[in-house]
């Protein structure tokens, strides 16, 4: 799974974005927590069992949640889930350019 470098180039050139992803090692926002506020591929070192994704409306930033090489979720608007139906171990954050998926 590889993101086009154009996404990151456009993101860096486009200015400031105020998005954040919080990954928790346990259900209902407990356990270890990792905070991410930069584009890229992030691996917290634990299985994510709950999360908070905050992205201001229409800023074009999205998050893809993956379990290894399999996508298990994708959100652009803000979303929190204390008990997701699938756990995951990697998040990819970037711009969703012209409707093309990450």
RODO-2510 file (C-alpha; in nm, 4 decimals, decimal comma):
residues 102
     n   res          X          Y          Z
     1     x     0,0000     0,0000     0,0000
     2     x     0,1710     0,3188    -0,1149
     3     x     0,0476     0,6757    -0,1280
     4     x     0,1334     0,8937    -0,4239
     5     x     0,4008     1,1475    -0,3357
     6     x     0,1738     1,4110    -0,4901
     7     x    -0,0576     1,3831    -0,1892
     8     x     0,2189     1,4720     0,0544
     9     x     0,3661     1,7402    -0,1714
    10     x     0,0267     1,9052    -0,2091
    11     x    -0,0347     1,8734     0,1616
    12     x     0,2910     2,0395     0,2579
    13     x     0,2481     2,3187     0,0033
    14     x    -0,1157     2,3796     0,0896
    15     x    -0,0706     2,5410     0,4270
    16     x    -0,1735     2,4549     0,7804
    17     x    -0,4315     2,1914     0,8647
    18     x    -0,5701     2,1312     1,2108
    19     x    -0,6371     1,7582     1,2200
    20     x    -0,5518     1,5070     1,4920
    21     x    -0,5819     1,1319     1,5458
    22     x    -0,5720     0,9751     1,8925
    23     x    -0,5125     0,5990     1,9045
    24     x    -0,5889     0,4001     2,2214
    25     x    -0,4710     0,0494     2,3111
    26     x    -0,7970    -0,0392     2,4931
    27     x    -1,1682     0,0023     2,4313
    28     x    -1,3515     0,3186     2,5387
    29     x    -1,0469     0,5474     2,5142
    30     x    -0,8362     0,3742     2,7806
    31     x    -0,4860     0,2291     2,7931
    32     x    -0,1857     0,3638     2,6098
    33     x    -0,2484     0,6601     2,3818
    34     x    -0,0624     0,7992     2,0820
    35     x    -0,1442     1,1376     1,9272
    36     x    -0,0736     1,2185     1,5635
    37     x    -0,1149     1,5579     1,3955
    38     x     0,1022     1,5237     1,0852
    39     x     0,0396     1,3583     0,7513
    40     x     0,2002     1,0234     0,6856
    41     x     0,1893     0,6609     0,7911
    42     x     0,1744     0,6083     1,1674
    43     x     0,2188     0,2823     1,3585
    44     x     0,1666     0,3196     1,7337
    45     x     0,3249    -0,0151     1,8274
    46     x    -0,0014    -0,1576     1,9637
    47     x    -0,3390    -0,2723     1,8330
    48     x    -0,5782     0,0239     1,8205
    49     x    -0,9029    -0,0641     2,0001
    50     x    -1,0572     0,2851     2,0148
    51     x    -0,9854     0,6172     1,8474
    52     x    -1,0718     0,9828     1,8020
    53     x    -1,0286     1,1509     1,4617
    54     x    -1,0724     1,5276     1,4575
    55     x    -1,0676     1,7049     1,1225
    56     x    -1,2335     2,0445     1,0754
    57     x    -1,5187     2,0397     0,8286
    58     x    -1,4138     2,0528     0,4631
    59     x    -1,0412     2,0823     0,5278
    60     x    -0,9759     1,7932     0,2883
    61     x    -0,7816     1,5830     0,5390
    62     x    -0,8694     1,2154     0,5759
    63     x    -0,7556     0,9123     0,7714
    64     x    -0,7324     0,5532     0,6536
    65     x    -0,7189     0,2804     0,9183
    66     x    -0,5388    -0,0439     0,8310
    67     x    -0,4698    -0,3812     0,9878
    68     x    -0,1393    -0,4677     0,8262
    69     x    -0,2031    -0,4279     0,4533
    70     x    -0,5849    -0,4403     0,4765
    71     x    -0,7958    -0,1262     0,4971
    72     x    -1,0565    -0,1480     0,7745
    73     x    -1,1847     0,2113     0,7772
    74     x    -1,1700     0,5499     0,6099
    75     x    -1,2986     0,8871     0,7375
    76     x    -1,2741     1,2466     0,6296
    77     x    -1,5190     1,4116     0,8713
    78     x    -1,4461     1,3850     1,2432
    79     x    -1,5263     1,0476     1,3985
    80     x    -1,4788     0,8807     1,7363
    81     x    -1,5334     0,5160     1,8205
    82     x    -1,4837     0,3569     2,1616
    83     x    -1,5472     0,0053     2,0295
    84     x    -1,4797    -0,0244     1,6555
    85     x    -1,5971    -0,3430     1,4853
    86     x    -1,2391    -0,4028     1,3638
    87     x    -0,9144    -0,3281     1,5413
    88     x    -0,6155    -0,1976     1,3458
    89     x    -0,2475    -0,1176     1,3865
    90     x    -0,1735     0,1565     1,1338
    91     x    -0,3213     0,4939     1,0359
    92     x    -0,2498     0,6927     0,7210
    93     x    -0,3304     1,0638     0,7293
    94     x    -0,3241     1,2913     0,4243
    95     x    -0,5332     1,5034     0,1908
    96     x    -0,8153     1,3496    -0,0097
    97     x    -0,7341     1,5243    -0,3387
    98     x    -1,0198     1,5714    -0,5871
    99     x    -1,2152     1,2784    -0,4484
   100     x    -0,9367     1,0239    -0,4967
   101     x    -0,9044     0,7868    -0,2040
   102     x    -0,5844     0,7756    -0,0056
***
